[in-house]
Amino acid sequence: MKKGENTFSLLECLMILAILLFVAAIAIQDLLQSVTVSEENTVHAVATEYSALRSIYAEQYRAVPAGASGVNSTSDANIFNAPVR
């Protein structure tokens, strides 16, 4: 190395590394929080869809005549060909 060459000291390099690690820690925390919020939104959407499908199937089940749900039933009415509203 030449005498007049300017370099960073070890202390300066450690300070820069500490600042970078601090910024990275904040970024990782925000990323984890956004992933958690996204998962909660997904669960909420799936629960809403499940509730809607459950009510549709309940309406179709009520539309089936009483004797049509038996195993040996010859009636054409069942949950799959009941009219959907």
PDB file of N, CA, C and O in Angstrom, chain B, residues numbered from 101:
ATOM      1  N   MET B 101       0.823  -1.179   0.000  1.00  0.00           N
ATOM      2  CA  MET B 101       0.000   0.000   0.000  1.00  0.00           C
ATOM      3  C   MET B 101       0.870   1.245   0.000  1.00  0.00           C
ATOM      4  O   MET B 101       1.939   1.292   0.608  1.00  0.00           O
ATOM      5  N   LYS B 102       0.394   2.202  -0.671  1.00  0.00           N
ATOM      6  CA  LYS B 102       1.125   3.467  -0.706  1.00  0.00           C
ATOM      7  C   LYS B 102       0.791   4.286   0.542  1.00  0.00           C
ATOM      8  O   LYS B 102      -0.260   4.098   1.153  1.00  0.00           O
ATOM      9  N   LYS B 103       1.673   5.172   0.905  1.00  0.00           N
ATOM     10  CA  LYS B 103       1.478   5.972   2.114  1.00  0.00           C
ATOM     11  C   LYS B 103       0.293   6.924   2.005  1.00  0.00           C
ATOM     12  O   LYS B 103      -0.411   7.123   2.995  1.00  0.00           O
ATOM     13  N   GLY B 104       0.051   7.506   0.868  1.00  0.00           N
ATOM     14  CA  GLY B 104      -0.990   8.509   0.713  1.00  0.00           C
ATOM     15  C   GLY B 104      -2.374   7.932   0.428  1.00  0.00           C
ATOM     16  O   GLY B 104      -3.321   8.701   0.269  1.00  0.00           O
ATOM     17  N   GLU B 105      -2.528   6.611   0.357  1.00  0.00           N
ATOM     18  CA  GLU B 105      -3.815   5.981  -0.008  1.00  0.00           C
ATOM     19  C   GLU B 105      -4.784   6.038   1.167  1.00  0.00           C
ATOM     20  O   GLU B 105      -4.439   5.683   2.295  1.00  0.00           O
ATOM     21  N   ASN B 106      -6.004   6.490   0.882  1.00  0.00           N
ATOM     22  CA  ASN B 106      -7.019   6.568   1.937  1.00  0.00           C
ATOM     23  C   ASN B 106      -7.829   5.271   1.956  1.00  0.00           C
ATOM     24  O   ASN B 106      -8.318   4.838   0.913  1.00  0.00           O
ATOM     25  N   THR B 107      -7.974   4.662   3.100  1.00  0.00           N
ATOM     26  CA  THR B 107      -8.797   3.451   3.273  1.00  0.00           C
ATOM     27  C   THR B 107      -9.678   3.641   4.494  1.00  0.00           C
ATOM     28  O   THR B 107      -9.452   4.517   5.329  1.00  0.00           O
ATOM     29  N   PHE B 108     -10.687   2.789   4.567  1.00  0.00           N
ATOM     30  CA  PHE B 108     -11.559   2.807   5.737  1.00  0.00           C
ATOM     31  C   PHE B 108     -10.893   2.051   6.868  1.00  0.00           C
ATOM     32  O   PHE B 108     -10.220   1.045   6.645  1.00  0.00           O
ATOM     33  N   SER B 109     -11.082   2.535   8.069  1.00  0.00           N
ATOM     34  CA  SER B 109     -10.542   1.826   9.222  1.00  0.00           C
ATOM     35  C   SER B 109     -11.506   0.696   9.606  1.00  0.00           C
ATOM     36  O   SER B 109     -12.642   0.647   9.134  1.00  0.00           O
ATOM     37  N   LEU B 110     -11.046  -0.181  10.445  1.00  0.00           N
ATOM     38  CA  LEU B 110     -11.858  -1.306  10.887  1.00  0.00           C
ATOM     39  C   LEU B 110     -13.107  -0.821  11.610  1.00  0.00           C
ATOM     40  O   LEU B 110     -14.184  -1.391  11.434  1.00  0.00           O
ATOM     41  N   LEU B 111     -12.980   0.207  12.408  1.00  0.00           N
ATOM     42  CA  LEU B 111     -14.123   0.760  13.135  1.00  0.00           C
ATOM     43  C   LEU B 111     -15.180   1.311  12.177  1.00  0.00           C
ATOM     44  O   LEU B 111     -16.374   1.115  12.398  1.00  0.00           O
ATOM     45  N   GLU B 112     -14.759   1.987  11.135  1.00  0.00           N
ATOM     46  CA  GLU B 112     -15.708   2.521  10.158  1.00  0.00           C
ATOM     47  C   GLU B 112     -16.437   1.390   9.424  1.00  0.00           C
ATOM     48  O   GLU B 112     -17.643   1.474   9.188  1.00  0.00           O
ATOM     49  N   CYS B 113     -15.717   0.358   9.074  1.00  0.00           N
ATOM     50  CA  CYS B 113     -16.340  -0.795   8.405  1.00  0.00           C
ATOM     51  C   CYS B 113     -17.352  -1.476   9.323  1.00  0.00           C
ATOM     52  O   CYS B 113     -18.422  -1.880   8.869  1.00  0.00           O
ATOM     53  N   LEU B 114     -17.030  -1.607  10.597  1.00  0.00           N
ATOM     54  CA  LEU B 114     -17.960  -2.221  11.542  1.00  0.00           C
ATOM     55  C   LEU B 114     -19.207  -1.354  11.737  1.00  0.00           C
ATOM     56  O   LEU B 114     -20.312  -1.876  11.881  1.00  0.00           O
ATOM     57  N   MET B 115     -19.030  -0.055  11.742  1.00  0.00           N
ATOM     58  CA  MET B 115     -20.188   0.856  11.863  1.00  0.00           C
ATOM     59  C   MET B 115     -21.114   0.719  10.652  1.00  0.00           C
ATOM     60  O   MET B 115     -22.334   0.668  10.807  1.00  0.00           O
ATOM     61  N   ILE B 116     -20.549   0.659   9.469  1.00  0.00           N
ATOM     62  CA  ILE B 116     -21.359   0.487   8.254  1.00  0.00           C
ATOM     63  C   ILE B 116     -22.086  -0.848   8.297  1.00  0.00           C
ATOM     64  O   ILE B 116     -23.265  -0.922   7.951  1.00  0.00           O
ATOM     65  N   LEU B 117     -21.397  -1.899   8.716  1.00  0.00           N
ATOM     66  CA  LEU B 117     -22.017  -3.221   8.822  1.00  0.00           C
ATOM     67  C   LEU B 117     -23.161  -3.206   9.835  1.00  0.00           C
ATOM     68  O   LEU B 117     -24.206  -3.810   9.590  1.00  0.00           O
ATOM     69  N   ALA B 118     -22.981  -2.530  10.962  1.00  0.00           N
ATOM     70  CA  ALA B 118     -24.034  -2.453  11.980  1.00  0.00           C
ATOM     71  C   ALA B 118     -25.254  -1.714  11.440  1.00  0.00           C
ATOM     72  O   ALA B 118     -26.388  -2.117  11.699  1.00  0.00           O
ATOM     73  N   ILE B 119     -25.029  -0.641  10.696  1.00  0.00           N
ATOM     74  CA  ILE B 119     -26.151   0.108  10.115  1.00  0.00           C
ATOM     75  C   ILE B 119     -26.890  -0.747   9.094  1.00  0.00           C
ATOM     76  O   ILE B 119     -28.121  -0.757   9.071  1.00  0.00           O
ATOM     77  N   LEU B 120     -26.162  -1.454   8.260  1.00  0.00           N
ATOM     78  CA  LEU B 120     -26.800  -2.334   7.264  1.00  0.00           C
ATOM     79  C   LEU B 120     -27.605  -3.445   7.928  1.00  0.00           C
ATOM     80  O   LEU B 120     -28.710  -3.756   7.484  1.00  0.00           O
ATOM     81  N   LEU B 121     -27.066  -4.045   8.984  1.00  0.00           N
ATOM     82  CA  LEU B 121     -27.794  -5.093   9.704  1.00  0.00           C
ATOM     83  C   LEU B 121     -29.056  -4.536  10.363  1.00  0.00           C
ATOM     84  O   LEU B 121     -30.085  -5.211  10.398  1.00  0.00           O
ATOM     85  N   PHE B 122     -28.985  -3.322  10.880  1.00  0.00           N
ATOM     86  CA  PHE B 122     -30.150  -2.690  11.496  1.00  0.00           C
ATOM     87  C   PHE B 122     -31.246  -2.458  10.458  1.00  0.00           C
ATOM     88  O   PHE B 122     -32.413  -2.748  10.717  1.00  0.00           O
ATOM     89  N   VAL B 123     -30.887  -1.946   9.306  1.00  0.00           N
ATOM     90  CA  VAL B 123     -31.857  -1.712   8.228  1.00  0.00           C
ATOM     91  C   VAL B 123     -32.440  -3.041   7.744  1.00  0.00           C
ATOM     92  O   VAL B 123     -33.640  -3.135   7.487  1.00  0.00           O
ATOM     93  N   ALA B 124     -31.597  -4.065   7.621  1.00  0.00           N
ATOM     94  CA  ALA B 124     -32.075  -5.380   7.184  1.00  0.00           C
ATOM     95  C   ALA B 124     -33.053  -5.973   8.205  1.00  0.00           C
ATOM     96  O   ALA B 124     -34.041  -6.597   7.817  1.00  0.00           O
ATOM     97  N   ALA B 125     -32.792  -5.787   9.487  1.00  0.00           N
ATOM     98  CA  ALA B 125     -33.691  -6.306  10.517  1.00  0.00           C
ATOM     99  C   ALA B 125     -35.067  -5.651  10.426  1.00  0.00           C
ATOM    100  O   ALA B 125     -36.086  -6.324  10.579  1.00  0.00           O
ATOM    101  N   ILE B 126     -35.100  -4.356  10.178  1.00  0.00           N
ATOM    102  CA  ILE B 126     -36.384  -3.655  10.033  1.00  0.00           C
ATOM    103  C   ILE B 126     -37.117  -4.151   8.797  1.00  0.00           C
ATOM    104  O   ILE B 126     -38.329  -4.362   8.833  1.00  0.00           O
ATOM    105  N   ALA B 127     -36.383  -4.339   7.699  1.00  0.00           N
ATOM    106  CA  ALA B 127     -37.007  -4.808   6.458  1.00  0.00           C
ATOM    107  C   ALA B 127     -37.570  -6.216   6.624  1.00  0.00           C
ATOM    108  O   ALA B 127     -38.664  -6.503   6.138  1.00  0.00           O
ATOM    109  N   ILE B 128     -36.850  -7.085   7.294  1.00  0.00           N
ATOM    110  CA  ILE B 128     -37.320  -8.457   7.504  1.00  0.00           C
ATOM    111  C   ILE B 128     -38.560  -8.463   8.382  1.00  0.00           C
ATOM    112  O   ILE B 128     -39.494  -9.223   8.126  1.00  0.00           O
ATOM    113  N   GLN B 129     -38.583  -7.627   9.415  1.00  0.00           N
ATOM    114  CA  GLN B 129     -39.754  -7.545  10.286  1.00  0.00           C
ATOM    115  C   GLN B 129     -40.981  -7.089   9.506  1.00  0.00           C
ATOM    116  O   GLN B 129     -42.064  -7.647   9.680  1.00  0.00           O
ATOM    117  N   ASP B 130     -40.828  -6.086   8.652  1.00  0.00           N
ATOM    118  CA  ASP B 130     -41.952  -5.618   7.829  1.00  0.00           C
ATOM    119  C   ASP B 130     -42.405  -6.683   6.849  1.00  0.00           C
ATOM    120  O   ASP B 130     -43.604  -6.834   6.609  1.00  0.00           O
ATOM    121  N   LEU B 131     -41.467  -7.425   6.279  1.00  0.00           N
ATOM    122  CA  LEU B 131     -41.810  -8.497   5.347  1.00  0.00           C
ATOM    123  C   LEU B 131     -42.614  -9.584   6.050  1.00  0.00           C
ATOM    124  O   LEU B 131     -43.619 -10.052   5.514  1.00  0.00           O
ATOM    125  N   LEU B 132     -42.187  -9.988   7.239  1.00  0.00           N
ATOM    126  CA  LEU B 132     -42.916 -11.017   7.987  1.00  0.00           C
ATOM    127  C   LEU B 132     -44.317 -10.539   8.364  1.00  0.00           C
ATOM    128  O   LEU B 132     -45.271 -11.317   8.337  1.00  0.00           O
ATOM    129  N   GLN B 133     -44.437  -9.269   8.711  1.00  0.00           N
ATOM    130  CA  GLN B 133     -45.754  -8.738   9.056  1.00  0.00           C
ATOM    131  C   GLN B 133     -46.673  -8.722   7.836  1.00  0.00           C
ATOM    132  O   GLN B 133     -47.858  -9.032   7.955  1.00  0.00           O
ATOM    133  N   SER B 134     -46.145  -8.369   6.672  1.00  0.00           N
ATOM    134  CA  SER B 134     -46.981  -8.350   5.465  1.00  0.00           C
ATOM    135  C   SER B 134     -47.388  -9.762   5.057  1.00  0.00           C
ATOM    136  O   SER B 134     -48.493  -9.957   4.551  1.00  0.00           O
ATOM    137  N   VAL B 135     -46.526 -10.741   5.265  1.00  0.00           N
ATOM    138  CA  VAL B 135     -46.878 -12.130   4.972  1.00  0.00           C
ATOM    139  C   VAL B 135     -47.992 -12.587   5.912  1.00  0.00           C
ATOM    140  O   VAL B 135     -48.919 -13.269   5.477  1.00  0.00           O
ATOM    141  N   THR B 136     -47.917 -12.227   7.172  1.00  0.00           N
ATOM    142  CA  THR B 136     -48.950 -12.591   8.141  1.00  0.00           C
ATOM    143  C   THR B 136     -50.294 -11.970   7.768  1.00  0.00           C
ATOM    144  O   THR B 136     -51.324 -12.641   7.831  1.00  0.00           O
ATOM    145  N   VAL B 137     -50.292 -10.706   7.383  1.00  0.00           N
ATOM    146  CA  VAL B 137     -51.527 -10.037   6.974  1.00  0.00           C
ATOM    147  C   VAL B 137     -52.107 -10.698   5.733  1.00  0.00           C
ATOM    148  O   VAL B 137     -53.322 -10.870   5.629  1.00  0.00           O
ATOM    149  N   SER B 138     -51.252 -11.068   4.798  1.00  0.00           N
ATOM    150  CA  SER B 138     -51.705 -11.731   3.575  1.00  0.00           C
ATOM    151  C   SER B 138     -52.338 -13.086   3.893  1.00  0.00           C
ATOM    152  O   SER B 138     -53.370 -13.440   3.324  1.00  0.00           O
ATOM    153  N   GLU B 139     -51.726 -13.833   4.793  1.00  0.00           N
ATOM    154  CA  GLU B 139     -52.289 -15.126   5.179  1.00  0.00           C
ATOM    155  C   GLU B 139     -53.634 -14.951   5.877  1.00  0.00           C
ATOM    156  O   GLU B 139     -54.554 -15.737   5.651  1.00  0.00           O
ATOM    157  N   GLU B 140     -53.757 -13.931   6.719  1.00  0.00           N
ATOM    158  CA  GLU B 140     -55.027 -13.680   7.398  1.00  0.00           C
ATOM    159  C   GLU B 140     -56.114 -13.314   6.391  1.00  0.00           C
ATOM    160  O   GLU B 140     -57.259 -13.745   6.528  1.00  0.00           O
ATOM    161  N   ASN B 141     -55.762 -12.524   5.385  1.00  0.00           N
ATOM    162  CA  ASN B 141     -56.731 -12.162   4.347  1.00  0.00           C
ATOM    163  C   ASN B 141     -57.159 -13.385   3.551  1.00  0.00           C
ATOM    164  O   ASN B 141     -58.330 -13.514   3.193  1.00  0.00           O
ATOM    165  N   THR B 142     -56.223 -14.279   3.273  1.00  0.00           N
ATOM    166  CA  THR B 142     -56.545 -15.507   2.547  1.00  0.00           C
ATOM    167  C   THR B 142     -57.492 -16.378   3.363  1.00  0.00           C
ATOM    168  O   THR B 142     -58.461 -16.917   2.829  1.00  0.00           O
ATOM    169  N   VAL B 143     -57.216 -16.516   4.646  1.00  0.00           N
ATOM    170  CA  VAL B 143     -58.084 -17.320   5.514  1.00  0.00           C
ATOM    171  C   VAL B 143     -59.479 -16.710   5.571  1.00  0.00           C
ATOM    172  O   VAL B 143     -60.475 -17.432   5.532  1.00  0.00           O
ATOM    173  N   HIS B 144     -59.557 -15.392   5.664  1.00  0.00           N
ATOM    174  CA  HIS B 144     -60.861 -14.724   5.704  1.00  0.00           C
ATOM    175  C   HIS B 144     -61.631 -14.957   4.403  1.00  0.00           C
ATOM    176  O   HIS B 144     -62.836 -15.209   4.439  1.00  0.00           O
ATOM    177  N   ALA B 145     -60.955 -14.878   3.262  1.00  0.00           N
ATOM    178  CA  ALA B 145     -61.614 -15.093   1.973  1.00  0.00           C
ATOM    179  C   ALA B 145     -62.103 -16.534   1.835  1.00  0.00           C
ATOM    180  O   ALA B 145     -63.201 -16.774   1.334  1.00  0.00           O
ATOM    181  N   VAL B 146     -61.300 -17.475   2.273  1.00  0.00           N
ATOM    182  CA  VAL B 146     -61.692 -18.881   2.188  1.00  0.00           C
ATOM    183  C   VAL B 146     -62.866 -19.165   3.121  1.00  0.00           C
ATOM    184  O   VAL B 146     -63.771 -19.919   2.761  1.00  0.00           O
ATOM    185  N   ALA B 147     -62.862 -18.574   4.306  1.00  0.00           N
ATOM    186  CA  ALA B 147     -63.969 -18.773   5.235  1.00  0.00           C
ATOM    187  C   ALA B 147     -65.265 -18.200   4.673  1.00  0.00           C
ATOM    188  O   ALA B 147     -66.332 -18.792   4.839  1.00  0.00           O
ATOM    189  N   THR B 148     -65.175 -17.057   4.015  1.00  0.00           N
ATOM    190  CA  THR B 148     -66.356 -16.461   3.389  1.00  0.00           C
ATOM    191  C   THR B 148     -66.884 -17.352   2.269  1.00  0.00           C
ATOM    192  O   THR B 148     -68.090 -17.564   2.147  1.00  0.00           O
ATOM    193  N   GLU B 149     -65.964 -17.870   1.452  1.00  0.00           N
ATOM    194  CA  GLU B 149     -66.374 -18.767   0.360  1.00  0.00           C
ATOM    195  C   GLU B 149     -66.999 -20.047   0.912  1.00  0.00           C
ATOM    196  O   GLU B 149     -68.006 -20.523   0.387  1.00  0.00           O
ATOM    197  N   TYR B 150     -66.411 -20.602   1.964  1.00  0.00           N
ATOM    198  CA  TYR B 150     -66.963 -21.807   2.572  1.00  0.00           C
ATOM    199  C   TYR B 150     -68.371 -21.555   3.104  1.00  0.00           C
ATOM    200  O   TYR B 150     -69.260 -22.387   2.925  1.00  0.00           O
ATOM    201  N   SER B 151     -68.574 -20.425   3.749  1.00  0.00           N
ATOM    202  CA  SER B 151     -69.888 -20.094   4.291  1.00  0.00           C
ATOM    203  C   SER B 151     -70.920 -19.977   3.171  1.00  0.00           C
ATOM    204  O   SER B 151     -72.048 -20.450   3.309  1.00  0.00           O
ATOM    205  N   ALA B 152     -70.532 -19.349   2.065  1.00  0.00           N
ATOM    206  CA  ALA B 152     -71.451 -19.200   0.942  1.00  0.00           C
ATOM    207  C   ALA B 152     -71.798 -20.560   0.340  1.00  0.00           C
ATOM    208  O   ALA B 152     -72.965 -20.837   0.063  1.00  0.00           O
ATOM    209  N   LEU B 153     -70.787 -21.408   0.137  1.00  0.00           N
ATOM    210  CA  LEU B 153     -71.049 -22.734  -0.424  1.00  0.00           C
ATOM    211  C   LEU B 153     -71.887 -23.588   0.519  1.00  0.00           C
ATOM    212  O   LEU B 153     -72.741 -24.356   0.075  1.00  0.00           O
ATOM    213  N   ARG B 154     -71.647 -23.457   1.797  1.00  0.00           N
ATOM    214  CA  ARG B 154     -72.420 -24.231   2.769  1.00  0.00           C
ATOM    215  C   ARG B 154     -73.893 -23.845   2.724  1.00  0.00           C
ATOM    216  O   ARG B 154     -74.761 -24.713   2.810  1.00  0.00           O
ATOM    217  N   SER B 155     -74.184 -22.554   2.592  1.00  0.00           N
ATOM    218  CA  SER B 155     -75.587 -22.140   2.522  1.00  0.00           C
ATOM    219  C   SER B 155     -76.225 -22.586   1.208  1.00  0.00           C
ATOM    220  O   SER B 155     -77.411 -22.917   1.181  1.00  0.00           O
ATOM    221  N   ILE B 156     -75.449 -22.598   0.111  1.00  0.00           N
ATOM    222  CA  ILE B 156     -75.994 -23.084  -1.167  1.00  0.00           C
ATOM    223  C   ILE B 156     -76.343 -24.561  -1.057  1.00  0.00           C
ATOM    224  O   ILE B 156     -77.421 -24.980  -1.476  1.00  0.00           O
ATOM    225  N   TYR B 157     -75.437 -25.347  -0.496  1.00  0.00           N
ATOM    226  CA  TYR B 157     -75.711 -26.781  -0.358  1.00  0.00           C
ATOM    227  C   TYR B 157     -76.872 -27.042   0.604  1.00  0.00           C
ATOM    228  O   TYR B 157     -77.642 -27.984   0.412  1.00  0.00           O
ATOM    229  N   ALA B 158     -76.995 -26.219   1.624  1.00  0.00           N
ATOM    230  CA  ALA B 158     -78.110 -26.384   2.554  1.00  0.00           C
ATOM    231  C   ALA B 158     -79.436 -26.107   1.846  1.00  0.00           C
ATOM    232  O   ALA B 158     -80.418 -26.812   2.077  1.00  0.00           O
ATOM    233  N   GLU B 159     -79.473 -25.094   0.992  1.00  0.00           N
ATOM    234  CA  GLU B 159     -80.692 -24.808   0.227  1.00  0.00           C
ATOM    235  C   GLU B 159     -81.012 -25.951  -0.731  1.00  0.00           C
ATOM    236  O   GLU B 159     -82.175 -26.328  -0.875  1.00  0.00           O
ATOM    237  N   GLN B 160     -80.009 -26.499  -1.379  1.00  0.00           N
ATOM    238  CA  GLN B 160     -80.233 -27.614  -2.295  1.00  0.00           C
ATOM    239  C   GLN B 160     -80.694 -28.853  -1.539  1.00  0.00           C
ATOM    240  O   GLN B 160     -81.542 -29.598  -2.030  1.00  0.00           O
ATOM    241  N   TYR B 161     -80.151 -29.077  -0.362  1.00  0.00           N
ATOM    242  CA  TYR B 161     -80.543 -30.237   0.429  1.00  0.00           C
ATOM    243  C   TYR B 161     -82.003 -30.128   0.854  1.00  0.00           C
ATOM    244  O   TYR B 161     -82.724 -31.125   0.871  1.00  0.00           O
ATOM    245  N   ARG B 162     -82.443 -28.907   1.201  1.00  0.00           N
ATOM    246  CA  ARG B 162     -83.844 -28.721   1.580  1.00  0.00           C
ATOM    247  C   ARG B 162     -84.769 -28.876   0.387  1.00  0.00           C
ATOM    248  O   ARG B 162     -85.946 -29.192   0.566  1.00  0.00           O
ATOM    249  N   ALA B 163     -84.274 -28.664  -0.825  1.00  0.00           N
ATOM    250  CA  ALA B 163     -85.103 -28.760  -2.024  1.00  0.00           C
ATOM    251  C   ALA B 163     -85.344 -30.209  -2.438  1.00  0.00           C
ATOM    252  O   ALA B 163     -86.247 -30.474  -3.231  1.00  0.00           O
ATOM    253  N   VAL B 164     -84.562 -31.146  -1.923  1.00  0.00           N
ATOM    254  CA  VAL B 164     -84.709 -32.560  -2.282  1.00  0.00           C
ATOM    255  C   VAL B 164     -85.898 -33.139  -1.532  1.00  0.00           C
ATOM    256  O   VAL B 164     -86.026 -32.918  -0.327  1.00  0.00           O
ATOM    257  N   PRO B 165     -86.784 -33.887  -2.222  1.00  0.00           N
ATOM    258  CA  PRO B 165     -87.907 -34.531  -1.532  1.00  0.00           C
ATOM    259  C   PRO B 165     -87.414 -35.511  -0.468  1.00  0.00           C
ATOM    260  O   PRO B 165     -86.292 -36.010  -0.547  1.00  0.00           O
ATOM    261  N   ALA B 166     -88.255 -35.781   0.517  1.00  0.00           N
ATOM    262  CA  ALA B 166     -87.859 -36.587   1.674  1.00  0.00           C
ATOM    263  C   ALA B 166     -87.399 -37.983   1.296  1.00  0.00           C
ATOM    264  O   ALA B 166     -86.404 -38.456   1.844  1.00  0.00           O
ATOM    265  N   GLY B 167     -88.073 -38.654   0.394  1.00  0.00           N
ATOM    266  CA  GLY B 167     -87.713 -40.028   0.049  1.00  0.00           C
ATOM    267  C   GLY B 167     -86.631 -40.134  -0.999  1.00  0.00           C
ATOM    268  O   GLY B 167     -86.207 -41.246  -1.313  1.00  0.00           O
ATOM    269  N   ALA B 168     -86.165 -39.036  -1.554  1.00  0.00           N
ATOM    270  CA  ALA B 168     -85.217 -39.088  -2.666  1.00  0.00           C
ATOM    271  C   ALA B 168     -83.778 -39.288  -2.217  1.00  0.00           C
ATOM    272  O   ALA B 168     -82.910 -39.533  -3.055  1.00  0.00           O
ATOM    273  N   SER B 169     -83.503 -39.194  -0.945  1.00  0.00           N
ATOM    274  CA  SER B 169     -82.114 -39.297  -0.505  1.00  0.00           C
ATOM    275  C   SER B 169     -81.706 -40.715  -0.146  1.00  0.00           C
ATOM    276  O   SER B 169     -80.554 -40.932   0.231  1.00  0.00           O
ATOM    277  N   GLY B 170     -82.598 -41.686  -0.247  1.00  0.00           N
ATOM    278  CA  GLY B 170     -82.276 -43.064   0.079  1.00  0.00           C
ATOM    279  C   GLY B 170     -81.369 -43.702  -0.954  1.00  0.00           C
ATOM    280  O   GLY B 170     -81.256 -43.210  -2.077  1.00  0.00           O
ATOM    281  N   VAL B 171     -80.717 -44.802  -0.578  1.00  0.00           N
ATOM    282  CA  VAL B 171     -79.772 -45.475  -1.471  1.00  0.00           C
ATOM    283  C   VAL B 171     -80.506 -46.145  -2.623  1.00  0.00           C
ATOM    284  O   VAL B 171     -80.034 -46.098  -3.759  1.00  0.00           O
ATOM    285  N   ASN B 172     -81.649 -46.765  -2.356  1.00  0.00           N
ATOM    286  CA  ASN B 172     -82.382 -47.495  -3.378  1.00  0.00           C
ATOM    287  C   ASN B 172     -83.473 -46.647  -4.030  1.00  0.00           C
ATOM    288  O   ASN B 172     -84.404 -47.191  -4.624  1.00  0.00           O
ATOM    289  N   SER B 173     -83.372 -45.370  -3.928  1.00  0.00           N
ATOM    290  CA  SER B 173     -84.385 -44.476  -4.462  1.00  0.00           C
ATOM    291  C   SER B 173     -84.314 -44.458  -5.983  1.00  0.00           C
ATOM    292  O   SER B 173     -83.227 -44.440  -6.559  1.00  0.00           O
ATOM    293  N   THR B 174     -85.476 -44.462  -6.630  1.00  0.00           N
ATOM    294  CA  THR B 174     -85.518 -44.412  -8.082  1.00  0.00           C
ATOM    295  C   THR B 174     -85.865 -43.008  -8.568  1.00  0.00           C
ATOM    296  O   THR B 174     -85.968 -42.779  -9.774  1.00  0.00           O
ATOM    297  N   SER B 175     -86.042 -42.086  -7.661  1.00  0.00           N
ATOM    298  CA  SER B 175     -86.387 -40.727  -8.038  1.00  0.00           C
ATOM    299  C   SER B 175     -85.177 -40.026  -8.651  1.00  0.00           C
ATOM    300  O   SER B 175     -84.038 -40.306  -8.278  1.00  0.00           O
ATOM    301  N   ASP B 176     -85.423 -39.127  -9.579  1.00  0.00           N
ATOM    302  CA  ASP B 176     -84.350 -38.390 -10.231  1.00  0.00           C
ATOM    303  C   ASP B 176     -83.910 -37.181  -9.415  1.00  0.00           C
ATOM    304  O   ASP B 176     -82.888 -36.570  -9.726  1.00  0.00           O
ATOM    305  N   ALA B 177     -84.650 -36.830  -8.394  1.00  0.00           N
ATOM    306  CA  ALA B 177     -84.322 -35.639  -7.617  1.00  0.00           C
ATOM    307  C   ALA B 177     -83.222 -35.973  -6.606  1.00  0.00           C
ATOM    308  O   ALA B 177     -83.387 -36.864  -5.773  1.00  0.00           O
ATOM    309  N   ASN B 178     -82.133 -35.274  -6.684  1.00  0.00           N
ATOM    310  CA  ASN B 178     -81.081 -35.370  -5.678  1.00  0.00           C
ATOM    311  C   ASN B 178     -80.362 -34.033  -5.605  1.00  0.00           C
ATOM    312  O   ASN B 178     -80.754 -33.082  -6.281  1.00  0.00           O
ATOM    313  N   ILE B 179     -79.346 -33.953  -4.818  1.00  0.00           N
ATOM    314  CA  ILE B 179     -78.681 -32.664  -4.584  1.00  0.00           C
ATOM    315  C   ILE B 179     -77.956 -32.154  -5.824  1.00  0.00           C
ATOM    316  O   ILE B 179     -77.732 -30.951  -5.961  1.00  0.00           O
ATOM    317  N   PHE B 180     -77.586 -33.064  -6.731  1.00  0.00           N
ATOM    318  CA  PHE B 180     -76.803 -32.640  -7.883  1.00  0.00           C
ATOM    319  C   PHE B 180     -77.664 -32.074  -9.018  1.00  0.00           C
ATOM    320  O   PHE B 180     -77.177 -31.260  -9.802  1.00  0.00           O
ATOM    321  N   ASN B 181     -78.927 -32.486  -9.119  1.00  0.00           N
ATOM    322  CA  ASN B 181     -79.749 -31.919 -10.184  1.00  0.00           C
ATOM    323  C   ASN B 181     -80.864 -31.023  -9.643  1.00  0.00           C
ATOM    324  O   ASN B 181     -81.798 -30.688 -10.372  1.00  0.00           O
ATOM    325  N   ALA B 182     -80.772 -30.641  -8.394  1.00  0.00           N
ATOM    326  CA  ALA B 182     -81.731 -29.691  -7.832  1.00  0.00           C
ATOM    327  C   ALA B 182     -81.436 -28.309  -8.409  1.00  0.00           C
ATOM    328  O   ALA B 182     -80.279 -27.984  -8.674  1.00  0.00           O
ATOM    329  N   PRO B 183     -82.463 -27.502  -8.602  1.00  0.00           N
ATOM    330  CA  PRO B 183     -82.212 -26.178  -9.207  1.00  0.00           C
ATOM    331  C   PRO B 183     -81.395 -25.288  -8.269  1.00  0.00           C
ATOM    332  O   PRO B 183     -81.619 -25.257  -7.059  1.00  0.00           O
ATOM    333  N   VAL B 184     -80.465 -24.583  -8.850  1.00  0.00           N
ATOM    334  CA  VAL B 184     -79.614 -23.662  -8.101  1.00  0.00           C
ATOM    335  C   VAL B 184     -80.196 -22.273  -8.216  1.00  0.00           C
ATOM    336  O   VAL B 184     -80.588 -21.848  -9.302  1.00  0.00           O
ATOM    337  N   ARG B 185     -80.255 -21.565  -7.107  1.00  0.00           N
ATOM    338  CA  ARG B 185     -80.819 -20.213  -7.113  1.00  0.00           C
ATOM    339  C   ARG B 185     -79.744 -19.196  -7.189  1.00  0.00           C
ATOM    340  O   ARG B 185     -80.028 -17.998  -7.205  1.00  0.00           O
TER     341      ARG B 185
END
